[in-house]
Amino acid sequence: MEQNQFNVKLIDRQMLTPSVLQLRFVRSDNLPCKFKAGQFITFLLPHENGRKIRRSYSLANFPEQPYELEMIIAPVYEGFATKILFDLQLGAELQCTGPQGRLILRDEEASAHHILVATGTGLAPYRSMLPTIARWLENNQHAKVTVLLGVRYVVDLLYVEEFLAYAKKYDRFNFYAYLSREKTLSQSYQYSGYVQSAFEMLHLNPNTDVIYLCGNPHMIDASMDTLQKMGFNTQNIRREKYTSVRVVS
Ligand SMILES: Cc1cc2nc3c(=O)[nH]c(=O)nc-3n(C[C@H](O)[C@H](O)[C@H](O)COP(=O)(O)OP(=O)(O)OC[C@H]3O[C@@H](n4cnc5c(N)ncnc54)[C@H](O)[C@@H]3O)c2cc1C
């Protein structure tokens, strides 16, 4: 048994969009699971050859709710974990390890303009960060946060009401959605194209701004390329690529 290994039990499941599944778990031993906003857990999924396949998922709920683990899962065609997780019934138990991950906010950087960029379910870590962001905005007059979400269509938008409520409440919080395939835009927060096309309009400062990138590896590579050309140093860019780990244990 690995360190930090525990079982979780499914207590709720619902479709958040036509394709994205939201799962909520509790620990089977009813203990809290302490984590930092932005971290993920890794399921150890049983394979027919008797080994375990590892698949990681970001925690989308707030660390202030440590008795629950919420994840949002995009289906991958013929994906191993996709099949198991989309078929999972209430009460089912899974093994997992964690939480872990370094895509976390740093209090000492609260004064910097943070640009949090996601494609699809890559929004999960930023949703988890919302209470921390609220504290920053309320206690630090220089704090500023811009969230950029890239999806294909309006129906694919995740947690949009929550992010828009933050944008309404806080002057220094902005939320923009980039829709790569939608033909008509109906709201002022919606833009056409890929999410990384926002960098130009944001008038970023490579010396002081901090960028977080999460989700599709192609978006992250394209963003890195653009940001480095704009003068960003890699230490001001934090990344989490959503890829499958090939290792079995
Ligand atoms: C730190 C971390 C956090 C993550 N958090 C999340 C999360 O919160 N939500 C979430 O939905 N996913 C997340 N992922 C991705 C997740 O771990 C799996 O990789 C994903 O669910 C696919 O697993 P699978 O077993 O269903 O597909 P696999 O069996 O691994 O893949 C099946 C086939 O699809 C290809 N493939 C794999 N992933 C993709 C993809 N994204 N797009 C297109 N083709 C693909 C593979 O190369 C393979 O050919 C995260 C990954 C990491 C590393």
The ligand as an ORCA input file, in Angstrom:
! r2SCAN-3c Opt
* xyz 0 1
  C      -2.302     16.107    -12.917
  C      -3.449     15.713    -13.837
  C      -4.735     16.132    -13.539
  C      -5.787     15.787    -14.386
  N      -7.035     16.231    -14.086
  C      -8.060     15.936    -14.912
  C      -9.373     16.431    -14.633
  O      -9.616     17.122    -13.633
  N     -10.366     16.118    -15.496
  C     -10.138     15.346    -16.613
  O     -11.089     15.093    -17.366
  N      -8.900     14.853    -16.890
  C      -7.876     15.114    -16.064
  N      -6.629     14.616    -16.330
  C      -6.481     13.645    -17.439
  C      -6.825     12.229    -16.892
  O      -5.857     11.854    -15.932
  C      -6.815     11.153    -17.998
  O      -5.641     11.275    -18.744
  C      -8.023     11.262    -18.917
  O      -9.224     11.139    -18.161
  C      -7.988     10.150    -19.985
  O      -7.853      8.912    -19.338
  P      -8.473      7.576    -19.964
  O      -7.885      6.438    -19.192
  O      -9.954      7.672    -20.066
  O      -7.912      7.568    -21.445
  P      -6.641      6.711    -21.965
  O      -6.961      5.250    -21.910
  O      -5.440      7.174    -21.220
  O      -6.542      7.226    -23.449
  C      -7.207      6.594    -24.555
  C      -6.648      7.181    -25.837
  O      -6.940      8.597    -25.907
  C      -5.731      9.374    -25.916
  N      -5.966     10.477    -24.970
  C      -5.728     10.490    -23.639
  N      -6.125     11.664    -23.085
  C      -6.617     12.401    -24.095
  C      -7.180     13.693    -24.179
  N      -7.312     14.483    -23.094
  N      -7.608     14.131    -25.387
  C      -7.498     13.350    -26.490
  N      -6.956     12.107    -26.482
  C      -6.526     11.639    -25.308
  C      -4.635      8.446    -25.450
  O      -3.383      8.797    -26.030
  C      -5.133      7.084    -25.927
  O      -4.806      6.890    -27.279
  C      -5.552     14.971    -15.526
  C      -4.248     14.542    -15.806
  C      -3.210     14.909    -14.979
  C      -1.811     14.434    -15.301
*
